[in-house]
Amino acid sequence: MSDAIKHECGIALLRLKKPLEFYKEKYGTAFYGVQKMYLLMEKQHNRGQDGAGLASIKLDVNPGERYISRIRSNDPQPIKDIFAQINERISGELEAHPEYQNNVALQKQNIPYVGEVFLGHVRYGTFGKNSIESVHPFLRQNNWMHRNLIVAGNFNMTNVKELFQNLIDLGQHPKQMADTVTVMEKIGHFLDDEVTHLYKECKNEGFSKKDASPIIGERLNIQRILERASRNWDGGYAMAGLLGHGDSFVMRDPAGIRPAFFYEDDEIVVVASERPVIQTVFNVPFEKVQELDPGSAIIIKKNGKVSIEEVRTPLVKKACSFERIYFSRGSDAEIYQERKELGRLIFPSVLKSIDNDTDNTVFSYIPNTAETSFYGMCEAAQDFLNQRKAKAIIEQKDTLTEDTLKELLSVKIRTEKIAIKDAKLRTFITEDSSRDDLVAHVYDVTYGVVKPTDNLVIIDDSIVRGTTLKQSIIKMMDRLHPKKIVVVSSAPQIRYPDCYGIDMAKLEGLVAFRAALELLKERNLYHIVEEVYQKSKAQEDFSDADVVNYVKEIYAPFTDQEISDKIAEMLTPDDTKAEVKIIYQTVEDLHKACPKNLGDWYFTGDYPTDGGNRVVNRAFMNFYEGKDARAY
């Protein structure tokens, strides 16, 4: 999308099921796991470029030998940075100890990251936080192997304050009120509780403390730990964890908001945030990669046994549709077709906006992520043109000559690469006017392909704040002197904040919300704002289940088209010569295009968890009270 919106994270968990000697013999290296983790993380760098981390566990090591390794980076190229450090460490050890070269046992014993269990993570820095302490995976250390816990996730909890208080009520002293801390400590608490219970069980069976330790690891009920830990979680999450002795898991929220996919064969088990990542890295077909069900966890015991267990009662599945529109890579077979369908379905509205005049219209897209939707729109345009040609041929069948037939068939849909994004320009000048001028040059434009009699249709993934559209894109398009500029959003109007992992926390940042406010002022309906505030304020102390999203009343007096027209008016610079129109996808057509990902709360205000209504309630009160604060 042309507006920069950050997404929470991507995860990758890999468990090698065979001894390391197997991978050395078959693939020529005992570093097979490290190499695959690099690919799994690099292929998901679209999900986070502010930080990256990797943790590994070695199975069955002797006491005194290090079995957990972790590295994190918030370098400008964090994935490259952590694997450069890992490579340097491995190369240094091999150079200093030539005897390690072909001895897998010595490599495992002495070289970090030569293990069987791996957890990787990529992230964007949300809340303005990008310190190294905010980078996953997080580590909860203990001298008992099975009490060590490593956690990383793609998640955001709406009820952090409640979870924080729960930890205090358990007698803990959390170091920070953050969902990463509360989630880890909640899992850690119930892990400790389970270990204590099993130790008593082993003691009653006559095991010594030393002999009880591996028995506890075998008997740990990961399903029960996760079920107890997550009982009060409200949010979207794909949560991954490793235990020091070798168990691992990934769990998904009950509404399936955040994505998780897995694949298993006799050599590996792998879980990632995106399906094509697994397909590419392990060369497996689409149908072999499974989606983890909402409310379920994939649990991989140290002995290699894999099971899928329900840890939360599933809700109505509301998988995030933004994953399909924008965040996930378009190389997924389903996502690619869905994005094309988004472009195809919006074409009738485009056609209406240009008065059916495809001959005098240039079609293009901005930014590159909108290219697939552009293909779908152009295919629909070509279908329209073919129908027009067929009708003309039938009507002229008695008088048709070869020349007129050639003329009819020669008409094509005009597609051009209109905008090219330049290297990121640093807005080092602090004056607003100067900064705006710099922003206006973020894109270069292709001259000479648009005539003054042309319409210029540009499709984008979505229009969130509209800042780049106003300051750069429309100005740039107007330099080509078209008669009309039609900006098409393959997503519907974003009207409500997200609280499950997309960095859209403030209502006033959304151009659709600002447009609705302008319409309320123009039509002497601004009293609705005060009424919505009073209704929201009255719910401040309600339980989440009882909160109603009254912010919907801000939009209720207007049609979608009225709001779109107001957005176009607000985002058109004063000196623009061309007529500007903005077209949004409908929610109904979004659901047709993406039938498996029906999460649409940012468009409709229908939040999939109770905490969502509290968040939008708080976001509106923050706006009304002039508080520059996040709603969760």
Buried (B, 14 or more C-beta within 10 A) or exposed (E): BBBEBBBBBBBBBBBBBBBBEBBBEEEEBBBBBBBBBBBBBBBBBBBBBBBBBBBBBBBEBEEEEEBBBBBBBBBEEBBBBBBEBBBEBBEEBBEEBEEBEEBBEBBBBBBBBBBBBBBBBBBBBBEEEBEEEBBBBBBBEBEBBBBBBBBBBBBBBBBBEBBBBBBEEEEBEBEEEBBBBBBBBBBBBBBBBBBEBBBEBBEEEEBEEEEBBBBBBEBBBBBBBBBBBBEEBBBBBBBBBBBBBBBBBBBBBBBBBBBBBBBBEEBBBBBBBBBBBBBBBBEBEEEEBBBBBBBBBBBBBBEBEBEEBBBBEBBEBBBBBBBBBBBBBBBBEBBBBBBBBBBBBBBEBBBEBBEEEBBBBBBBBBBEBBBBBBBBBBBBBBEBBEEBBEEBBEEEEEEBEEEEBEEBEEEEBBBBEBBEEEEEEEEEEEEEEEBBBBBBBBBEBBEEBBEEEBBBBBBBBBBBBBBBBBBBBBBBBBEBBBBBBBBBBBBBBBBBBBBBBBBBBBBBBBBBBBBBBBBBEEEEBBEBBEEBBEBBBEBEEEEBEEBEBBBBEBBEEBEBEBBBBBBBEBBBBEEBEBBBBBBBBBBEBBEBBBEEBBBBBBBBBBBBBBBBBBBBBBBBBBBBEEEEEBBB
